[in-house]
Amino acid sequence: MEGLMMDYQLNVPAILRRADELYGDREIVSRQPDKSWHRYGYADFASRAKRLAVALRSLGLDDGDRVATLMWNHHEHLETYIGAPVGGFVTHTLNLRLHPDDNTYIATHAGDRVLVVDKVLWPLAAQFVERVGFEHVVAVGTGETPEGAIDFEELIASADESAFSYREIDERAAAAMCFTSGTTGLPKGVVYSHRAIAIHALTAVSLLGISEADTILPVVPMFHANAWCFPFSCTLVGAKQVFPGPHLDPDSLLEAFETEHVTLSAGVPTIWMGILQTLDAKPDGWDLSAMRTMTVGGAAPPRAMIEAFGERHGLHITHGWGMTEMCPIGTISGAPGHERGLGKSEAYDRRAQQGPPIPFVEIRARGEDGLIAWDGQSMGELEVRGPSVASSYYDAPDAADRWTDDGWFKTGDIVTIGPDGYVEVQDRAKDLVKSGGEWISTVALENALMGHPAIAEAAVIAVPDEKWSERPLAVCVLREGSSASDAELRDFLAPSFAKFWLPERFEFVDEIPKTAVGKFRKTALREQFAGGGAVERTQA
């Protein structure tokens, strides 16, 4: 016997239609490159998103075609984020922190036909645009439009909104695309369906209590892991959205929190560490009384930071864990109700863990002897499944081993699971570095360093860092009779890697410890070098 319910499609058009009908007077605010503010309502946003959908179709795009973006967080990016999938296309965010070679590969592999790019980021885009061969480039913002590009405002103005109609796009059709960081090989594409986004948006609204009464400023870039679904969650319920643009320094963010009465923000630990230091220096400098929670993800926040915000500034941290492959949230700790009956110290301990799975995400972990017990002690690799978990990568048949025979995704994180379902990440299956929420491949750095004529062997490990959570440290063995300085090795690596990948520390040893099969024994290196102090630096 079948249920007698309507076959209603869970899709991005339904999200925009709701915002269009119910929240027209709610505000969307963006900080421009010159630090001025742009303000308009959801009614204007919906109109522009619909016209963009029409305009993209006029450029010759068909259903399923990819629209790449290379932009900061602002209202035009939101219009593209929503407008492309509403028109039947797929939004594909490019990471402006990646090396041009990486973006060339990613955009080419994805088959991107159009690039929408900030004019202020054109110097970055110019390094790979010709190599990709986009059919159209659309330039956003004030200033001169690059030769051969279409001005974003002119493109929208050319479209007739009356030509738009909400379509019943199949909820299983592709809506958005993100690529992994490529830390264990080439970057891999994750394709989000309309259904996955809709379910994930509803889940985030429920767990974080997001409503029309909220004002939300996502510091997390819209190119980072689907922006943690905030563009869709906020639009679904008509929350006021505040976008910081390129101004991510603590003073600018704190000013925005205060002046816009932000109730919820989200970013990686690096952002919050900088804000904590600024608040500690000027504890009475800003009125953050509207802020009800700050979501931290991308890397595990230190317990000391969680406690410092709570005890010194009365600010609550919500801790999330997830992956690009999970749309991206998998667990949340510190959400309402999670700390019932706990004392203050116990609550901070609990919040430093990754937390229980969100609704419709199932978890288990596998050790050497099979699935582990949920006892908070046994360790194994976390496996997940659910409607917002990827079932495969885009055009990457060689990566099928990331899924079990019965369809669970193997995350690569080594965890314990408590009797109450609380996940705590103990280590990573691969020796990756996660700096400021971004992955860095130790293998890629090692292979490059060993291409230097003075280096015989090189091993790269993660070491703790107060600002970035982790930074790479390179341990090198010099060839006999050779020498090399830190600066020389950084200069050698610089042409091939993003700036934030480059190690600040290099240690020179006579021999790198090895296992019985000749692999570098990185546990010994971490014991020897992980205590090194952090230095002032900039990650870009």
CORHU-V476539 format. One record per pair of residues at least 12 apart in sequence whose C-alpha atoms are under 6 Angstrom apart, sorted by the first residue. I is the first residue (numbers start at 1). J is the second residue. Records with the same first field share a line. If there is no record, write none. Layout:
I: J, J
This chain:
9: 171
10: 171, 195, 198
11: 171, 194, 195
12: 86, 194
13: 86
15: 236
19: 238
20: 43, 46
23: 238
24: 41, 42, 43
25: 41
26: 41, 42
27: 40, 41, 240
28: 40, 41, 240, 241
29: 242
30: 74, 242, 243
31: 244, 245
49: 79, 83
50: 83
51: 156, 159, 161
52: 83, 156
53: 83, 84, 87
55: 159
63: 88, 89
64: 89, 90
65: 89, 90
66: 90, 112, 113
67: 90, 91, 92, 112, 114
68: 92, 93, 112, 114, 115
69: 93, 94, 115, 116, 117
70: 94, 117
71: 117, 118
72: 245, 246
73: 222, 243, 245
74: 243, 245
85: 175
90: 175, 176
91: 176
92: 176, 177
93: 223
94: 223
95: 223
98: 498
99: 497, 498
100: 128
104: 128, 132
108: 132
113: 134, 135
114: 134, 135, 136, 137
115: 137
116: 137, 138, 139
117: 139, 140
118: 139, 140
119: 139, 140, 141
137: 149
138: 150, 151, 152
139: 151, 152
140: 152
171: 194, 195
172: 193, 194, 195
173: 193
174: 192, 193
175: 192, 193, 194
176: 191, 192
177: 190, 191, 192
178: 190
183: 441
189: 393, 394
190: 393
196: 387, 388
201: 232, 233
211: 237, 239
212: 237, 238, 239
214: 239, 263
215: 239, 240, 241, 262, 263
216: 241, 242, 262, 264, 265
217: 242, 243, 265
218: 265, 266
219: 266, 267
220: 267
225: 324, 328
228: 328
250: 275
258: 287, 288
261: 290
262: 291
263: 290, 291, 292
264: 291, 293, 294
265: 294
266: 294, 295, 296
267: 296
268: 296, 297, 298, 437
269: 301
270: 436, 467, 468
293: 316, 317
294: 317, 318
295: 317, 318, 319
296: 319
297: 320, 321
298: 437
299: 437
303: 352
318: 333, 334
319: 332, 333
320: 332
321: 354
325: 389, 390
326: 388, 389
327: 388
330: 357, 358
331: 355, 356, 357, 358
332: 355
333: 351, 354, 355
334: 351
353: 424
354: 423, 424
355: 422, 423
356: 421, 422, 423
360: 386
361: 385, 386
362: 384, 385
363: 383, 384
364: 382, 383
365: 380, 381, 382, 383
366: 380, 381
367: 380
374: 417, 418, 419
375: 418, 419
376: 416, 417, 418
377: 416
378: 416
379: 415, 416
380: 414, 415
381: 412, 413, 414
382: 411, 413
383: 408, 409, 410, 411
384: 408, 409
385: 408
412: 429
413: 428, 429
414: 426, 427, 428
433: 462
434: 470
435: 468, 469, 470, 471
436: 468
442: 460
446: 458, 459
454: 478, 479, 482
455: 477, 478, 479
456: 477, 478, 479
457: 476, 477
458: 475, 476
459: 474, 475
460: 473, 474
461: 473
463: 530
465: 534
472: 503
473: 503, 505, 506
474: 506
475: 506, 507, 508
476: 508
477: 508, 509, 510
499: 540
500: 539, 540
